[in-house]
Amino acid sequence: MTTDDYDAFCGGLPCTTHVVQWGGADVWKIGGKVFAIGGWQDDGEALYVTFKCSEMSYELLKDTAGCRPAPYLASRGMKWIQRTSDDALDDDGLNDYIAESYRLLARGLTKKMQRELGLVAS
């Protein structure tokens, strides 16, 4: 996945915002809450993508080739995974996890914020 592909997918989700922070990472948010982080590649070529996931997905992915518990976030008990290669999780699968991360964060917003963003009926 390229940075352009990643940004286009995240930007296509409703009510998202994009910022570049944390050393040049492309950070995508819903209602001010981070749902995906793209960047931090070790070799300068592979796009690393970090996303929130369910506990079951975290357990499944944390030991999967090309995935790891997200640095900093997972060490604080949060269920975040970082995909470092497409060895076992292809781009379509990654997009599914990013979309689920978006849903998890959107669902966790206050009802007021959800209404303000148009995610639920008033």
Buried (B, 14 or more C-beta within 10 A) or exposed (E): BEEEBBBEBBEEBEBBEEEEEEEEBBBBBBBEBBBBBBBBEEEEEBBBBBBBBEEEBBEEBBEEEBBBBBEEBBEEEEBBBBBBEBEEBEBEEBBEBBBBBBBBBBEEBEEEBBEBBEBEEE
